[in-house]
């Protein structure tokens, strides 16, 4: 029996830069339009590694977006990986973050 591994990625948190004094930003960044392919992969698909491509739009009224955190969950809802991505968007108030990453498709039952 083949086990299906669902890859669920979400942009969990975005961080804003600041003056460095520990101050909280007065604005909250937002994300929308998550797109990724493929949405799921079978166990051992791609010879043990599959590339996932995706993009997400962001808006940050302060223009000081500093990082994005990508979290990957399996079909049981368990976190299986996360990536913190620096976002070189100083002064940019909206845009799209896109990329590709590799996911291992091997594993036990």
C-alpha positions as CSV (number, residue, x, y, z in Angstrom):
1,X,0.0,0.0,0.0
2,X,1.3,3.4,-0.9
3,X,1.2,6.0,1.7
4,X,0.5,9.6,0.6
5,X,2.6,12.4,2.1
6,X,0.8,15.7,2.0
7,X,3.0,18.7,1.9
8,X,1.3,21.6,3.6
9,X,3.3,24.8,3.6
10,X,2.3,28.0,5.2
11,X,4.0,31.3,5.6
12,X,3.6,31.2,9.4
13,X,5.2,34.4,10.5
14,X,6.6,37.5,8.9
15,X,8.9,39.7,10.8
16,X,9.4,43.4,10.6
17,X,12.6,45.2,11.1
18,X,12.8,48.1,13.4
19,X,15.0,50.6,15.1
20,X,16.7,47.7,17.1
21,X,15.5,48.9,20.5
22,X,13.1,46.1,21.0
23,X,10.2,48.2,20.0
24,X,7.1,46.6,18.5
25,X,6.1,47.6,15.0
26,X,2.8,49.6,14.8
27,X,1.8,47.7,11.7
28,X,1.1,44.0,11.0
29,X,2.3,42.5,7.7
30,X,-0.2,40.3,5.8
31,X,0.2,37.4,3.4
32,X,-2.2,36.1,0.7
33,X,-2.4,34.0,-2.4
34,X,-0.3,31.0,-1.4
35,X,0.4,28.9,-4.4
36,X,2.4,25.7,-4.5
37,X,2.9,22.6,-6.6
38,X,2.7,19.8,-6.2
39,X,0.2,19.8,-3.3
40,X,1.1,16.3,-2.2
41,X,3.6,13.5,-3.1
42,X,3.7,9.8,-2.6
43,X,6.2,8.0,-0.4
44,X,9.5,7.6,-2.2
45,X,8.3,9.7,-5.2
46,X,11.0,11.3,-7.2
47,X,13.6,8.7,-6.1
48,X,13.3,10.0,-2.6
49,X,13.4,13.7,-3.2
50,X,10.8,16.0,-4.7
51,X,11.0,19.7,-5.5
52,X,8.2,21.9,-4.3
53,X,7.7,25.3,-5.9
54,X,5.6,28.1,-4.6
55,X,4.9,31.8,-4.1
56,X,3.0,34.0,-1.7
57,X,2.1,37.7,-1.8
58,X,2.9,40.0,1.1
59,X,1.9,43.5,2.1
60,X,3.6,45.5,4.8
61,X,2.5,49.1,5.3
62,X,5.8,50.0,7.1
63,X,8.0,48.7,4.3
64,X,10.3,47.0,6.8
65,X,9.6,43.3,6.2
66,X,12.8,41.4,7.4
67,X,12.0,37.7,7.3
68,X,9.4,35.0,6.4
69,X,9.1,31.6,8.1
70,X,8.0,28.7,6.0
71,X,6.7,25.7,8.0
72,X,6.1,22.2,6.4
73,X,3.6,19.7,8.0
74,X,2.9,16.1,7.2
75,X,-0.6,14.6,6.8
76,X,-0.8,14.0,10.5
77,X,-0.3,17.7,11.2
78,X,3.2,17.2,12.6
79,X,5.8,19.9,11.8
80,X,8.5,18.2,9.7
81,X,10.6,21.2,8.8
82,X,10.8,25.0,8.8
83,X,12.9,27.6,7.0
84,X,13.5,31.2,8.0
85,X,13.9,33.2,4.8
86,X,15.5,36.7,4.9
87,X,13.4,39.0,2.8
88,X,15.5,41.7,1.2
89,X,12.5,44.1,1.0
90,X,13.7,47.2,2.8
91,X,11.3,50.0,1.8
92,X,9.1,47.7,-0.3
93,X,5.5,47.7,0.9
94,X,4.1,44.8,-1.2
95,X,5.4,42.1,-3.4
96,X,5.7,38.4,-4.0
97,X,8.1,35.9,-2.5
98,X,8.7,32.9,-4.7
99,X,11.1,29.9,-4.5
100,X,11.7,26.2,-4.8
101,X,12.8,23.8,-2.1
102,X,13.4,20.0,-1.9
103,X,11.5,17.7,0.3
104,X,12.6,14.1,1.2
105,X,9.9,11.6,0.4
106,X,11.5,8.7,2.2
107,X,10.4,7.7,5.7
108,X,9.0,5.0,7.9
109,X,5.4,4.1,8.5
